[in-house]
Amino acid sequence: MGKIVRDLDEYNLKTCINKLRDLSVERVTLKHQLDELIEEYMALERQI
C-alpha cells in the first residue's frame, strides 16, 4: 500500500512540476506580448 501512495505522490509531483513549467513559459510569452503592445502604444503616442 505504501508503494502505491508513494507512486501517486511522485506522479502528482511530476504533474505539478510540468504545470509550473507550462505557467513559466506562458508568463514569458505574455511578457513578450505586453512588451510589444507597449512599444506599439508608445509609437502611436509619438504620432499624435
PyMOL Python script that loads the backbone (N, CA, C, O; Angstrom):
from pymol import cmd

cmd.read_pdbstr("""\
ATOM      1  N   MET A   1       0.832  -1.203   0.000  1.00  0.00           N
ATOM      2  CA  MET A   1       0.000   0.000   0.000  1.00  0.00           C
ATOM      3  C   MET A   1       0.868   1.255   0.000  1.00  0.00           C
ATOM      4  O   MET A   1       0.545   2.235  -0.671  1.00  0.00           O
ATOM      5  N   GLY A   2       1.968   1.227   0.752  1.00  0.00           N
ATOM      6  CA  GLY A   2       2.850   2.394   0.818  1.00  0.00           C
ATOM      7  C   GLY A   2       3.431   2.751  -0.533  1.00  0.00           C
ATOM      8  O   GLY A   2       3.593   3.928  -0.855  1.00  0.00           O
ATOM      9  N   LYS A   3       3.748   1.730  -1.332  1.00  0.00           N
ATOM     10  CA  LYS A   3       4.338   1.993  -2.652  1.00  0.00           C
ATOM     11  C   LYS A   3       3.338   2.695  -3.563  1.00  0.00           C
ATOM     12  O   LYS A   3       3.711   3.586  -4.326  1.00  0.00           O
ATOM     13  N   ILE A   4       2.090   2.304  -3.486  1.00  0.00           N
ATOM     14  CA  ILE A   4       1.064   2.937  -4.325  1.00  0.00           C
ATOM     15  C   ILE A   4       0.954   4.418  -3.977  1.00  0.00           C
ATOM     16  O   ILE A   4       0.902   5.263  -4.870  1.00  0.00           O
ATOM     17  N   VAL A   5       0.919   4.733  -2.697  1.00  0.00           N
ATOM     18  CA  VAL A   5       0.823   6.133  -2.263  1.00  0.00           C
ATOM     19  C   VAL A   5       2.058   6.899  -2.715  1.00  0.00           C
ATOM     20  O   VAL A   5       1.943   8.031  -3.185  1.00  0.00           O
ATOM     21  N   ARG A   6       3.241   6.299  -2.578  1.00  0.00           N
ATOM     22  CA  ARG A   6       4.474   6.967  -2.996  1.00  0.00           C
ATOM     23  C   ARG A   6       4.453   7.223  -4.503  1.00  0.00           C
ATOM     24  O   ARG A   6       4.834   8.301  -4.960  1.00  0.00           O
ATOM     25  N   ASP A   7       4.007   6.228  -5.271  1.00  0.00           N
ATOM     26  CA  ASP A   7       3.929   6.390  -6.722  1.00  0.00           C
ATOM     27  C   ASP A   7       2.964   7.513  -7.090  1.00  0.00           C
ATOM     28  O   ASP A   7       3.240   8.301  -7.995  1.00  0.00           O
ATOM     29  N   LEU A   8       1.837   7.588  -6.393  1.00  0.00           N
ATOM     30  CA  LEU A   8       0.885   8.667  -6.652  1.00  0.00           C
ATOM     31  C   LEU A   8       1.507  10.013  -6.308  1.00  0.00           C
ATOM     32  O   LEU A   8       1.324  10.988  -7.037  1.00  0.00           O
ATOM     33  N   ASP A   9       2.244  10.073  -5.197  1.00  0.00           N
ATOM     34  CA  ASP A   9       2.895  11.322  -4.817  1.00  0.00           C
ATOM     35  C   ASP A   9       3.917  11.739  -5.867  1.00  0.00           C
ATOM     36  O   ASP A   9       4.007  12.918  -6.209  1.00  0.00           O
ATOM     37  N   GLU A  10       4.687  10.786  -6.380  1.00  0.00           N
ATOM     38  CA  GLU A  10       5.664  11.097  -7.432  1.00  0.00           C
ATOM     39  C   GLU A  10       4.950  11.580  -8.690  1.00  0.00           C
ATOM     40  O   GLU A  10       5.410  12.505  -9.358  1.00  0.00           O
ATOM     41  N   TYR A  11       3.824  10.948  -9.007  1.00  0.00           N
ATOM     42  CA  TYR A  11       3.044  11.374 -10.177  1.00  0.00           C
ATOM     43  C   TYR A  11       2.538  12.799  -9.980  1.00  0.00           C
ATOM     44  O   TYR A  11       2.653  13.636 -10.875  1.00  0.00           O
ATOM     45  N   ASN A  12       1.975  13.069  -8.799  1.00  0.00           N
ATOM     46  CA  ASN A  12       1.453  14.405  -8.513  1.00  0.00           C
ATOM     47  C   ASN A  12       2.560  15.443  -8.548  1.00  0.00           C
ATOM     48  O   ASN A  12       2.360  16.554  -9.038  1.00  0.00           O
ATOM     49  N   LEU A  13       3.721  15.085  -8.032  1.00  0.00           N
ATOM     50  CA  LEU A  13       4.864  15.997  -8.039  1.00  0.00           C
ATOM     51  C   LEU A  13       5.292  16.297  -9.473  1.00  0.00           C
ATOM     52  O   LEU A  13       5.534  17.452  -9.824  1.00  0.00           O
ATOM     53  N   LYS A  14       5.386  15.263 -10.295  1.00  0.00           N
ATOM     54  CA  LYS A  14       5.768  15.466 -11.698  1.00  0.00           C
ATOM     55  C   LYS A  14       4.729  16.322 -12.416  1.00  0.00           C
ATOM     56  O   LYS A  14       5.077  17.192 -13.214  1.00  0.00           O
ATOM     57  N   THR A  15       3.452  16.070 -12.128  1.00  0.00           N
ATOM     58  CA  THR A  15       2.378  16.849 -12.742  1.00  0.00           C
ATOM     59  C   THR A  15       2.483  18.316 -12.340  1.00  0.00           C
ATOM     60  O   THR A  15       2.338  19.207 -13.177  1.00  0.00           O
ATOM     61  N   CYS A  16       2.733  18.561 -11.064  1.00  0.00           N
ATOM     62  CA  CYS A  16       2.879  19.938 -10.576  1.00  0.00           C
ATOM     63  C   CYS A  16       4.075  20.625 -11.225  1.00  0.00           C
ATOM     64  O   CYS A  16       3.983  21.785 -11.626  1.00  0.00           O
ATOM     65  N   ILE A  17       5.187  19.921 -11.328  1.00  0.00           N
ATOM     66  CA  ILE A  17       6.389  20.493 -11.951  1.00  0.00           C
ATOM     67  C   ILE A  17       6.101  20.839 -13.410  1.00  0.00           C
ATOM     68  O   ILE A  17       6.487  21.908 -13.883  1.00  0.00           O
ATOM     69  N   ASN A  18       5.430  19.946 -14.118  1.00  0.00           N
ATOM     70  CA  ASN A  18       5.097  20.210 -15.524  1.00  0.00           C
ATOM     71  C   ASN A  18       4.166  21.410 -15.657  1.00  0.00           C
ATOM     72  O   ASN A  18       4.332  22.228 -16.562  1.00  0.00           O
ATOM     73  N   LYS A  19       3.183  21.518 -14.755  1.00  0.00           N
ATOM     74  CA  LYS A  19       2.263  22.657 -14.803  1.00  0.00           C
ATOM     75  C   LYS A  19       3.005  23.957 -14.504  1.00  0.00           C
ATOM     76  O   LYS A  19       2.737  24.985 -15.125  1.00  0.00           O
ATOM     77  N   LEU A  20       3.942  23.912 -13.547  1.00  0.00           N
ATOM     78  CA  LEU A  20       4.736  25.103 -13.243  1.00  0.00           C
ATOM     79  C   LEU A  20       5.580  25.512 -14.446  1.00  0.00           C
ATOM     80  O   LEU A  20       5.708  26.701 -14.739  1.00  0.00           O
ATOM     81  N   ARG A  21       6.154  24.538 -15.139  1.00  0.00           N
ATOM     82  CA  ARG A  21       6.924  24.835 -16.362  1.00  0.00           C
ATOM     83  C   ARG A  21       6.034  25.492 -17.406  1.00  0.00           C
ATOM     84  O   ARG A  21       6.412  26.485 -18.028  1.00  0.00           O
ATOM     85  N   ASP A  22       4.839  24.922 -17.592  1.00  0.00           N
ATOM     86  CA  ASP A  22       3.900  25.485 -18.568  1.00  0.00           C
ATOM     87  C   ASP A  22       3.546  26.924 -18.209  1.00  0.00           C
ATOM     88  O   ASP A  22       3.505  27.796 -19.076  1.00  0.00           O
ATOM     89  N   LEU A  23       3.289  27.167 -16.920  1.00  0.00           N
ATOM     90  CA  LEU A  23       2.949  28.518 -16.477  1.00  0.00           C
ATOM     91  C   LEU A  23       4.116  29.472 -16.668  1.00  0.00           C
ATOM     92  O   LEU A  23       3.919  30.636 -17.015  1.00  0.00           O
ATOM     93  N   SER A  24       5.326  28.986 -16.445  1.00  0.00           N
ATOM     94  CA  SER A  24       6.516  29.814 -16.632  1.00  0.00           C
ATOM     95  C   SER A  24       6.651  30.217 -18.096  1.00  0.00           C
ATOM     96  O   SER A  24       6.938  31.375 -18.402  1.00  0.00           O
ATOM     97  N   VAL A  25       6.444  29.265 -18.996  1.00  0.00           N
ATOM     98  CA  VAL A  25       6.513  29.552 -20.434  1.00  0.00           C
ATOM     99  C   VAL A  25       5.411  30.535 -20.815  1.00  0.00           C
ATOM    100  O   VAL A  25       5.641  31.470 -21.581  1.00  0.00           O
ATOM    101  N   GLU A  26       4.212  30.317 -20.276  1.00  0.00           N
ATOM    102  CA  GLU A  26       3.088  31.205 -20.574  1.00  0.00           C
ATOM    103  C   GLU A  26       3.378  32.621 -20.081  1.00  0.00           C
ATOM    104  O   GLU A  26       3.051  33.595 -20.760  1.00  0.00           O
ATOM    105  N   ARG A  27       3.983  32.738 -18.918  1.00  0.00           N
ATOM    106  CA  ARG A  27       4.312  34.046 -18.358  1.00  0.00           C
ATOM    107  C   ARG A  27       5.301  34.779 -19.258  1.00  0.00           C
ATOM    108  O   ARG A  27       5.148  35.975 -19.508  1.00  0.00           O
ATOM    109  N   VAL A  28       6.308  34.067 -19.740  1.00  0.00           N
ATOM    110  CA  VAL A  28       7.304  34.674 -20.635  1.00  0.00           C
ATOM    111  C   VAL A  28       6.628  35.129 -21.928  1.00  0.00           C
ATOM    112  O   VAL A  28       6.906  36.218 -22.429  1.00  0.00           O
ATOM    113  N   THR A  29       5.742  34.294 -22.461  1.00  0.00           N
ATOM    114  CA  THR A  29       5.019  34.641 -23.687  1.00  0.00           C
ATOM    115  C   THR A  29       4.175  35.893 -23.472  1.00  0.00           C
ATOM    116  O   THR A  29       4.177  36.796 -24.309  1.00  0.00           O
ATOM    117  N   LEU A  30       3.451  35.949 -22.353  1.00  0.00           N
ATOM    118  CA  LEU A  30       2.625  37.117 -22.053  1.00  0.00           C
ATOM    119  C   LEU A  30       3.476  38.364 -21.872  1.00  0.00           C
ATOM    120  O   LEU A  30       3.078  39.453 -22.287  1.00  0.00           O
ATOM    121  N   LYS A  31       4.636  38.215 -21.260  1.00  0.00           N
ATOM    122  CA  LYS A  31       5.541  39.361 -21.072  1.00  0.00           C
ATOM    123  C   LYS A  31       5.985  39.901 -22.423  1.00  0.00           C
ATOM    124  O   LYS A  31       6.003  41.115 -22.626  1.00  0.00           O
ATOM    125  N   HIS A  32       6.346  39.013 -23.354  1.00  0.00           N
ATOM    126  CA  HIS A  32       6.745  39.454 -24.697  1.00  0.00           C
ATOM    127  C   HIS A  32       5.585  40.176 -25.390  1.00  0.00           C
ATOM    128  O   HIS A  32       5.784  41.212 -26.024  1.00  0.00           O
ATOM    129  N   GLN A  33       4.381  39.625 -25.266  1.00  0.00           N
ATOM    130  CA  GLN A  33       3.217  40.249 -25.893  1.00  0.00           C
ATOM    131  C   GLN A  33       2.958  41.622 -25.285  1.00  0.00           C
ATOM    132  O   GLN A  33       2.653  42.575 -26.002  1.00  0.00           O
ATOM    133  N   LEU A  34       3.078  41.721 -23.972  1.00  0.00           N
ATOM    134  CA  LEU A  34       2.879  43.002 -23.296  1.00  0.00           C
ATOM    135  C   LEU A  34       3.920  44.016 -23.748  1.00  0.00           C
ATOM    136  O   LEU A  34       3.589  45.171 -24.018  1.00  0.00           O
ATOM    137  N   ASP A  35       5.169  43.593 -23.832  1.00  0.00           N
ATOM    138  CA  ASP A  35       6.237  44.485 -24.296  1.00  0.00           C
ATOM    139  C   ASP A  35       5.950  44.987 -25.710  1.00  0.00           C
ATOM    140  O   ASP A  35       6.166  46.162 -26.007  1.00  0.00           O
ATOM    141  N   GLU A  36       5.468  44.105 -26.578  1.00  0.00           N
ATOM    142  CA  GLU A  36       5.137  44.510 -27.947  1.00  0.00           C
ATOM    143  C   GLU A  36       3.997  45.517 -27.956  1.00  0.00           C
ATOM    144  O   GLU A  36       4.037  46.493 -28.706  1.00  0.00           O
ATOM    145  N   LEU A  37       2.980  45.289 -27.129  1.00  0.00           N
ATOM    146  CA  LEU A  37       1.859  46.226 -27.056  1.00  0.00           C
ATOM    147  C   LEU A  37       2.310  47.588 -26.536  1.00  0.00           C
ATOM    148  O   LEU A  37       1.860  48.622 -27.029  1.00  0.00           O
ATOM    149  N   ILE A  38       3.187  47.590 -25.551  1.00  0.00           N
ATOM    150  CA  ILE A  38       3.705  48.849 -25.012  1.00  0.00           C
ATOM    151  C   ILE A  38       4.478  49.600 -26.093  1.00  0.00           C
ATOM    152  O   ILE A  38       4.334  50.814 -26.233  1.00  0.00           O
ATOM    153  N   GLU A  39       5.296  48.880 -26.854  1.00  0.00           N
ATOM    154  CA  GLU A  39       6.049  49.512 -27.948  1.00  0.00           C
ATOM    155  C   GLU A  39       5.104  50.109 -28.988  1.00  0.00           C
ATOM    156  O   GLU A  39       5.330  51.222 -29.464  1.00  0.00           O
ATOM    157  N   GLU A  40       4.052  49.378 -29.342  1.00  0.00           N
ATOM    158  CA  GLU A  40       3.073  49.893 -30.304  1.00  0.00           C
ATOM    159  C   GLU A  40       2.383  51.132 -29.756  1.00  0.00           C
ATOM    160  O   GLU A  40       2.189  52.108 -30.481  1.00  0.00           O
ATOM    161  N   TYR A  41       2.015  51.098 -28.491  1.00  0.00           N
ATOM    162  CA  TYR A  41       1.350  52.231 -27.857  1.00  0.00           C
ATOM    163  C   TYR A  41       2.260  53.456 -27.870  1.00  0.00           C
ATOM    164  O   TYR A  41       1.823  54.560 -28.198  1.00  0.00           O
ATOM    165  N   MET A  42       3.526  53.253 -27.512  1.00  0.00           N
ATOM    166  CA  MET A  42       4.478  54.368 -27.492  1.00  0.00           C
ATOM    167  C   MET A  42       4.655  54.949 -28.896  1.00  0.00           C
ATOM    168  O   MET A  42       4.756  56.165 -29.054  1.00  0.00           O
ATOM    169  N   ALA A  43       4.693  54.091 -29.906  1.00  0.00           N
ATOM    170  CA  ALA A  43       4.825  54.561 -31.287  1.00  0.00           C
ATOM    171  C   ALA A  43       3.605  55.390 -31.682  1.00  0.00           C
ATOM    172  O   ALA A  43       3.741  56.424 -32.336  1.00  0.00           O
ATOM    173  N   LEU A  44       2.416  54.940 -31.287  1.00  0.00           N
ATOM    174  CA  LEU A  44       1.196  55.699 -31.580  1.00  0.00           C
ATOM    175  C   LEU A  44       1.194  57.029 -30.839  1.00  0.00           C
ATOM    176  O   LEU A  44       0.783  58.047 -31.398  1.00  0.00           O
ATOM    177  N   GLU A  45       1.642  57.034 -29.603  1.00  0.00           N
ATOM    178  CA  GLU A  45       1.718  58.273 -28.813  1.00  0.00           C
ATOM    179  C   GLU A  45       2.618  59.298 -29.504  1.00  0.00           C
ATOM    180  O   GLU A  45       2.311  60.490 -29.506  1.00  0.00           O
ATOM    181  N   ARG A  46       3.713  58.846 -30.082  1.00  0.00           N
ATOM    182  CA  ARG A  46       4.646  59.758 -30.753  1.00  0.00           C
ATOM    183  C   ARG A  46       4.022  60.363 -32.016  1.00  0.00           C
ATOM    184  O   ARG A  46       4.380  61.467 -32.427  1.00  0.00           O
ATOM    185  N   GLN A  47       3.092  59.630 -32.620  1.00  0.00           N
ATOM    186  CA  GLN A  47       2.461  60.122 -33.851  1.00  0.00           C
ATOM    187  C   GLN A  47       1.431  61.213 -33.571  1.00  0.00           C
ATOM    188  O   GLN A  47       1.135  62.031 -34.442  1.00  0.00           O
ATOM    189  N   ILE A  48       0.896  61.223 -32.379  1.00  0.00           N
ATOM    190  CA  ILE A  48      -0.179  62.176 -32.036  1.00  0.00           C
ATOM    191  C   ILE A  48       0.383  63.566 -31.818  1.00  0.00           C
ATOM    192  O   ILE A  48      -0.368  64.496 -31.522  1.00  0.00           O
TER     193      ILE A  48
END
""", "prot")
cmd.dss("prot")
cmd.show_as("cartoon", "prot")
cmd.util.cbc("prot")
cmd.orient("prot")
